[in-house]
Amino acid sequence: MLQSLAGKLNRLNDVREIGTAIADELRGLIEYHNCRVSIVEDDEIIPIAFRGILSSREGDEVQIPRSKVGEGITGHAAVEGKSVLIGNALDCDYAVTIPAPSRWRNRCWRCRAATARA
């Protein structure tokens, strides 16, 4: 399976295509709710690929915003330099809730999931 992924990656030269290929290949290895692939530039985390379930109340496609290294779950994973497996992102010590526009009231701006934190 890794040989197959290496062959696919060797043919790609766009960072978003590489991120998408990695997320797609992970589905064959592990079952996940969603998978995000990001790159780190200086102290900023830039999402490049997403696979899984993530939608707004209105059904619009949701864009994952950029974040800072050390901020939230993704930022913590970047500081630690390893993947993070979390059963419930709302109960994670590293989760952050960012003030959202009124249409997202009582919802986490970073992941658009309902949240009890205010």
TORGU-659105 format. One line per field, with one value per residue (C-alpha): residue number from 0; residue in one letter; z, y, x. Coordinates in Angstrom, 3 decimals, always signed. Layout:
BEGIN
seq	NUM | ...
type	A | ...
up	Z | ...
north	Y | ...
east	X | ...
REM end
This chain:
BEGIN
seq	0 | 1 | 2 | 3 | 4 | 5 | 6 | 7 | 8 | 9 | 10 | 11 | 12 | 13 | 14 | 15 | 16 | 17 | 18 | 19 | 20 | 21 | 22 | 23 | 24 | 25 | 26 | 27 | 28 | 29 | 30 | 31 | 32 | 33 | 34 | 35 | 36 | 37 | 38 | 39 | 40 | 41 | 42 | 43 | 44 | 45 | 46 | 47 | 48 | 49 | 50 | 51 | 52 | 53 | 54 | 55 | 56 | 57 | 58 | 59 | 60 | 61 | 62 | 63 | 64 | 65 | 66 | 67 | 68 | 69 | 70 | 71 | 72 | 73 | 74 | 75 | 76 | 77 | 78 | 79 | 80 | 81 | 82 | 83 | 84 | 85 | 86 | 87 | 88 | 89 | 90 | 91 | 92 | 93 | 94 | 95 | 96 | 97 | 98 | 99 | 100 | 101 | 102 | 103 | 104 | 105 | 106 | 107 | 108 | 109 | 110 | 111 | 112 | 113 | 114 | 115 | 116 | 117
type	M | L | Q | S | L | A | G | K | L | N | R | L | N | D | V | R | E | I | G | T | A | I | A | D | E | L | R | G | L | I | E | Y | H | N | C | R | V | S | I | V | E | D | D | E | I | I | P | I | A | F | R | G | I | L | S | S | R | E | G | D | E | V | Q | I | P | R | S | K | V | G | E | G | I | T | G | H | A | A | V | E | G | K | S | V | L | I | G | N | A | L | D | C | D | Y | A | V | T | I | P | A | P | S | R | W | R | N | R | C | W | R | C | R | A | A | T | A | R | A
up	+0.000 | +0.795 | -2.532 | -4.286 | -2.453 | -3.255 | -6.936 | -6.872 | -5.014 | -7.429 | -10.289 | -8.463 | -8.140 | -6.700 | -2.896 | -2.766 | -5.011 | -2.764 | +0.362 | -1.235 | -2.293 | +1.285 | +2.777 | +0.249 | +0.893 | +4.666 | +4.232 | +3.147 | +6.277 | +8.989 | +9.319 | +10.105 | +10.502 | +8.780 | +7.842 | +7.411 | +5.728 | +6.376 | +5.812 | +8.201 | +6.930 | +9.636 | +12.484 | +10.283 | +9.567 | +6.082 | +5.265 | +1.878 | +1.831 | +3.662 | +3.461 | +5.555 | +6.865 | +7.618 | +6.630 | +7.790 | +8.990 | +5.599 | +3.811 | +2.382 | +1.875 | +4.869 | +4.423 | +7.090 | +8.178 | +8.674 | +12.234 | +14.209 | +15.441 | +19.043 | +18.613 | +18.928 | +18.129 | +14.809 | +16.270 | +19.170 | +16.746 | +14.813 | +17.990 | +19.034 | +15.503 | +15.484 | +14.673 | +17.245 | +17.604 | +19.452 | +20.285 | +20.770 | +19.671 | +21.936 | +25.025 | +23.986 | +26.216 | +23.132 | +21.437 | +20.996 | +20.312 | +18.222 | +18.166 | +15.096 | +12.989 | +14.313 | +11.817 | +13.583 | +17.125 | +19.615 | +17.060 | +16.947 | +14.221 | +13.585 | +12.982 | +12.756 | +15.276 | +17.948 | +21.185 | +24.804 | +25.417 | +25.208
north	+0.000 | +2.423 | +1.580 | +2.458 | +5.798 | +6.576 | +5.956 | +8.297 | +11.021 | +10.867 | +11.835 | +14.866 | +18.289 | +20.404 | +20.556 | +20.321 | +17.240 | +15.629 | +16.418 | +15.006 | +11.810 | +11.342 | +11.858 | +9.447 | +6.782 | +7.040 | +5.946 | +2.526 | +2.246 | +3.603 | +4.496 | +8.189 | +10.725 | +13.351 | +13.926 | +17.242 | +17.671 | +20.966 | +22.527 | +24.789 | +27.998 | +29.964 | +30.044 | +29.596 | +26.336 | +26.277 | +23.605 | +21.995 | +18.963 | +17.691 | +14.430 | +13.534 | +15.070 | +18.779 | +21.010 | +24.093 | +24.362 | +25.739 | +22.879 | +25.169 | +23.822 | +24.790 | +26.194 | +25.269 | +28.531 | +29.014 | +28.887 | +29.454 | +26.837 | +26.044 | +27.204 | +24.616 | +20.908 | +21.288 | +23.793 | +21.448 | +18.579 | +20.833 | +21.725 | +18.064 | +16.959 | +14.017 | +13.091 | +13.481 | +10.978 | +12.520 | +10.785 | +14.021 | +17.324 | +19.253 | +17.565 | +18.016 | +20.154 | +21.805 | +22.782 | +26.483 | +28.337 | +31.449 | +34.089 | +33.511 | +35.554 | +35.577 | +32.917 | +30.532 | +31.481 | +28.639 | +26.807 | +26.371 | +28.659 | +26.424 | +23.184 | +24.408 | +21.750 | +22.442 | +23.358 | +23.714 | +26.122 | +29.793
east	+0.000 | +2.834 | +4.476 | +1.233 | +1.030 | +4.682 | +3.973 | +0.970 | +2.861 | +5.805 | +3.479 | +2.042 | +3.606 | +0.761 | +0.686 | -3.136 | -3.141 | -0.518 | -2.579 | -5.726 | -3.902 | -2.648 | -6.134 | -7.674 | -5.033 | -5.505 | -9.134 | -7.831 | -5.683 | -7.969 | -11.614 | -12.036 | -14.832 | -12.757 | -9.148 | -7.372 | -4.010 | -2.238 | +1.138 | +3.021 | +4.590 | +6.396 | +3.819 | +0.739 | -1.106 | -2.608 | -5.227 | -4.628 | -6.961 | -10.020 | -11.930 | -14.938 | -18.127 | -18.243 | -21.123 | -22.942 | -26.517 | -27.465 | -25.703 | -23.026 | -19.538 | -17.418 | -13.942 | -11.378 | -9.711 | -5.998 | -4.712 | -1.530 | +0.948 | +0.024 | -3.599 | -6.364 | -6.179 | -4.369 | -1.913 | -1.159 | -0.506 | +1.886 | +3.812 | +4.036 | +4.917 | +2.521 | -1.069 | -3.804 | -6.646 | -9.588 | -12.842 | -14.800 | -13.276 | -15.646 | -14.169 | -10.538 | -8.304 | -6.800 | -10.071 | -10.734 | -13.936 | -13.571 | -16.334 | -18.446 | -20.853 | -24.420 | -25.520 | -23.097 | -24.124 | -23.404 | -21.325 | -17.573 | -16.163 | -13.127 | -15.058 | -18.684 | -19.719 | -22.291 | -20.567 | -21.550 | -18.684 | -19.578
REM end
